[in-house]
């Protein structure tokens, strides 16, 4: 039994005991008072010639409330009941002593045995209610009238300028950049250069049982370790693996030990399916809720076998997701070269090679659309240099901000093109420390999706 039920039982016992005590006292008091009333009635019968003494009668009437109270206690009636009965009795006695001098009310009718019969006055015909007043909207005191207008959002474009060898070219100015949207030059309103900026990235790793002697899974694990080793203390990184569906191994953290621990969970692959499109779509949805510039480090074969969405839908998703860059690293390149050089397997081997070529094309497209880069290393020794380049590209970028001349918020995709120019408008010449001319490579997002007016 709970404690609350015990309290309820005690309360009930207390109430029952109090009522029984009141009833016992009331019954004793009622018997004594009733005996006195009987004696008084017998005395009046014994002397019928004596006229009624109004004083004694009033004393008895004053005594009657106590008798009523005693009877009420004996019968167990509530206090409201005996109080109402006493009041009604006093009212009847007073009305008996006073002469009936009631005047007929204004709406009175004929007289009856119980007095005039009241007839209610006839009400005039119901008039239709007046229409409600027109609400008047007023601004608060001190606030002027205003009109609603929508400002066109500024567009930020991160730009990476490197040499053909992948080295970052610093020291460029705002006049060295020209940005074109849908063939129309735009005016740059803000220009900044990021130097050694922290990284906010998701390490998305394919880890599946693809029956290729564990070569691809091994390459993915080794590449993940090299990426984690290149991080700094201010970087925020999450780790997600996928086969048939994505698994969050570690949320965003700055602890390297936690990141290495998440990678260490990749021991034995499970399913053989590699649903790359579904995993990438889920990761983009999660990153869309995070402010600022984000990146996806995609370590994968690039093959998709069983996703719910197709290639066109994932491309549309990438276009609609702002401020996300993808750096793709393909795995299993050495094993693919071995199969190609061996030339065995017949038609099945040729189809498999076509699948890998299509996967490479998809990985390159994902990176190019978002301003990232695609890598396809053949040997493990290339991985440290690749992830150093990725870290350098992310930390050192130029950021251009402009307000588009096309102010329509129609949700269309706007094509972007970034060019380098000299301050006088001519071609830009870049030289290295030895005075050798270098051809700069501009890496930027292909475009963006404008906001829709209902958003």
N, C-alpha and C positions, 0 to 999 in steps of 0.2 A: 504494500500500500504506500502510495506516495505521501509526501509531507503535506501537500495541499489538501488531499482528501482527509487527513487527520484533523487539520484545522477546521474543515467544514463540519466534521462530526462533532467536534467540541462546541462549535458555535451553535449547532442544532441542539445539543444537550443543554446548554446554558439557557437558550430560549424556552425550551420545554419545561425546565425546572422553575423558571420565573413565572410562567403561566400557571403552573400547578399551585404554586404558593399563593398567587393572587386569587385563584379560584377558591382555595381553602379559606382564606381570610374573608373573601366576599360572601361565602355561604354562611359563615357564622354571623356576620353583620346583618345579612338579609333575614336570618331567622329571628334575631332579636328585634329588628325593626318591624317585621311582620307581626310579631306577637303584640307589640305596642299598638299597631294599627287595629288589630282585632279587638283589643281591650277598649280602645276608643270607640270603635263602631258599636260594641255591646253597650257601652255606657250611653250612647246616643239613643239606642233602641229602648233602653230601660227608662229613659226620661224623654218621651216623645213630645211632651208639652213644652219643654224648654225650647225657646227659639234658638236658632243657630247663631252662635257668637262669631261675628266676622273676624274678631281678633284671633280666636282659636283656629278658625278655618285658615286664616293666613299663615298661622304658625305651622299648621299641618301642611300647607302648600309649600312653605319654605323648607319643610322637612322632607317633602317628596323627592327632591333631587337626590338626596342621600340614599333613599330607598331604591331609586332607579339605578344609581351607581352600584349598589350592593348586588342588585339582581343581575346587572350586566357582568359583574365580576364572577358571580356564581355560574352564569351561563357561558362564560368565556367569550363574550362579545368584545370587539375592539372598542377603544375609547371614542372613536369618531361616531360609532352607532349610538352609545348611550348619551353622548353630548348632544346629538341631533334630536333624540327623543325628548330630552329635558327641555331643549329650546322650544320644540313644538308644543310641549305641554304648557310652558309659561306663556307662550303666545296665545294659546286657546283661552287660558284663564283671563288674560288681560282683555281679550276681545269680548269675553262674556261680561266682564264688569263694565266696560265702556259701552255706551249706546251706539248703535249702528248709525252712523251719520256719514255715509259715503256718498259722495256726489257722483252722478253719472258722468262718465268720461265723455270727451268730445265725440268719440266714435262709438258711443254706447248704443245699445239696442233695447228691446223690451225687458221689463223686470221679470225675474224668475225667483224660484224658491231660494236659490243660493246667491241672489243679488243680480245686478244688471248683467245682461249678456253683451259682451263686448263684440262689436262687429268692426273689423278693420276697415280703414278707409280705402277707397279705391285709388289705386295709383294711376297717374296719367300714363297714356300709352308710351311704351318704351321708344325713346328717340334713338336713331342710329348713332353710334359713338362717333365722335369727331375724328377725323384722320390724324394719325400721329404727326407731330411736328417734324419738319425736315431737319435732320441732324446737320449741325454746322461744325465743320472741321476748322479748328484754329491752331496755329502754331503756338507753342509755349511763348510766354513773355520773354522778350529779348532775343528771340530767334527769328531771323529774317526768312522770307520766302525763298525757296530754292527749287531747282529743277534737276531731274535725274539724267545723268549722262554717263556713258561708259568710255573709259580710257582704253586705248589699245596697249596691251601689255608689251613690255620690252622683251627682246629676244637676246639671249646670251649664247654665244658660239665659242666653245673652247677650241683652240687651234694649236696644232703641234707642227713645228717647222724643224725639219731635220735634214741632214745630208743623205745621200743615197746609201751610206753605210749605217744610218740610224742614229747619228750623233745630233744632239739638240743644238740648234743655232740660237744663241741668246742675243740680246741687245737690239732687237728690232723695235721700231717706233710705230705710232699709230698711223703716220703717213705712209708706212710701207705696206699697209693692208688695204685691200679693196674687196668689199663684200657685195655680192649680187644675189638678189632674190627674184626668181622667175624672170631673169633677164633684165631686171631693173636695178641699177646701183642704189645702194642705201647709204645713209649718213651715219657714221659711227659717233655715238654719244659718249661712250666710256671705253677705256682701253686699260688693261692691267696685264702684268706678267707675273705668273705664279712661280715662285722659286722654293723648292724643297717643301712643297705643300703636303700635308698628311693625306693618307689614302683611306677611302671608304669603299670597300670592295667585298664581293662574295666570290669565294672559291667554289665553283661548280664543277664537280668531278664525276665523270662516267666510271662506274665500277660495276661491271656485269660479267657474267659467266658466258663469254662469247665463243668458247671452244677453240681459241687460238693459242693454246698452250700457256695461257696467262700472260702473254706478252703485252697486250694492251693494258691490262689491269696493273701490271708491274710498272709500265711506263707512266701511267697516271699517278701512281703513288710516289714515284721518284720525282716527278715534276711538282707535285704538291709540296713535298718537303723542300725543294729548292725555292719555291715561292714563299713559303713561310719563313725560311731563313733570311730572305731579303727584306723583311718588314722592319719597321722602326717602332719606337715606343708610343708614338702618337697615332699610329695607324689603327683603324677599326676594320676587322675582318670577320666574316662569317664563313662557315664551311658547310656545304650541301653536297651530298652524293646522290646519284640516281641510277636506277636500272629500269625497272618497270614503273616506278614512281619516285619522286624526290624524298630524301630523308635529311632533316636538319641535324647535323652532327654537332654544330656549335653555333650559337647566336653571336651577334656582334660583340667582339671583345678586343681588348688591347693586350691580353696576356698571351705571350707566345707559347707558354706551356700548355694552355688550354687548346690552342690551335694544333699543336703537335699531337696532343692527346686525341683530338677529333680525327686527325689523319690516321693515327694508330688503330682506330676502330675498323679501318678497311683491311680486313684480314682474309675472309673467304667470300668471294662473290656469290650472289644468290641467283636471281633470275637471269636468263639469257637475253631478254628484251632490253633494248636501249631506246627509251622514249625521250629523245632529246628535246623535241618540240614542247612536249608537256612540261618537262622540267624547266626549260627556259621561260615558258609562259608563266609558270608559277613563281619563278624567281623575279621576273619583271613586275608582277603584281605586288610582291612584297617590297620591292625597292621603290615602287611608285609612292609609297606612304612616307618615305624618308626624304627630308629636305637636302638640298645641295647636290653636288655632282657625285655620282656613284659609278662603280665599274663592276663588270662581271669578268672574272678570269675563267674562261671556259676551257677545260682540259678534257678532250673527248676525241673519239674517232670521227665524229661528225655524222655517223649513221643513225638513222631513225627507223625503228622497225614496227612500232605498235602504238604510236601516239593517237590521241583522240582528235587533235587538230592537225591540219595539213600545213604544207610549206607556205602557202599564200597567207594563211591566217597568222602564222608566227611573224611573217614579214610585216603584216599590217600592225601587229602588236608592237613590234620594235619601232615602227614609224611613229606610233601614237604615244610612246613612252618617252618623256623628255629627260634630259640630264642623266642619261645612262650610256656608258661606253663599254664596248665588248672587246676584250683581247682574247683571241682564240689560239689554242695550242693543240695541234693534232698529235695523236699518239699512234704507235705501231708503224711508223714509216719504214724502219729497218726491216721489219718482217714483211711488209708489202713489197719492198724492193727485192727481198729474197724470193718471194713467190713469183714476181714478175720475171726475174732472171732465170728461175728454174723452168718456167714455162710449162708446168704440169697442171693437170686438173681439167683439161679440155674446156668445154663450153662453160662449165661451172666456174672455173677459175677466171675466165674472161668476164663473166657477169659480175663476179665479186670485185674485180678490178674496176669495172664501171661504177659499182656502188661506192667504192672508195673515192673515185674521182668526183662523183656527184657530191659526196660528203665534204671533200675539200672545197668545192665551189660554194657550198652552203656556209661553211665556216668563214671563208674569205668574205662573203657577202654580209654576214652578220657584223664582222669587224669594220668593213668599209662603210656601212650605213651609219654606224654610230661614232665614227672618228677613232676607231681603234686599229689594231694591226693583227694580221694572221701569221702564225709561225708553224712550220712543219719540220721539226728537227729530225735528223736521221740517227744521230748518235746521242747518247746520254750526256756526253761532255759539252754539248751545245746548250743544255738547259740552264746552267748558271748565268751565262751571258744573256740568254733570252729574257730571263726574269729580271736581270739588272736593267735591261733596256725597257721593259714594261714599267718598272718602278720609276725610271728616269722620265719616261714619257708622261706618266700620270702626275708626277710632282712638278714638272717644269712645262708649263703651257702658257699660251697667250689667250686671254679671254676678251672677246669683243662684244659690246652691247650696243644695240641699235633699236630704233623704233621703226617698224616696217611702214612703208608708204601705203601698202594695201591694208586698210583698216577693217576690212570685212572679217567678221567672225563666223565663217561658214564651215569650219571644220575640214578644210581642204589641206592637202599636202603641198607645202611650199618648197621648191627646189632651191638649194643654196650652192653658191660657188665662191670660193675664197681665192684671191690672187695676190701675188706680191708685186710691188711696184716701187720704183725710186721716188723720192720726194717730188721730182719734177714730172712724174707720170710715166717715165720710161721704164724699161725692164730693170729689175733689181739685180745687182752684181754682188755675190758673196765670195769672199776669199778666205783661205785658211791662213795660218800663221806664216806659212812659207810663201804667201802671195799667189797661191794657185787658186784659180777660179773653181767654185763649187756650184753645183746645180741644186738649189734647195727643193725639198719635197714638202708640200703642204698637205697635212692630214687633218680633215675636219668632217663634220657630219654632213651627209648628203642633203639633208633638209629637215623640216619639222612639220608637225601637224598643227594648224591654227586651232584656237579654241572655238568651240561652237557657242552660239549666242544663248543656248538654253543652259549651259553649264554655269 
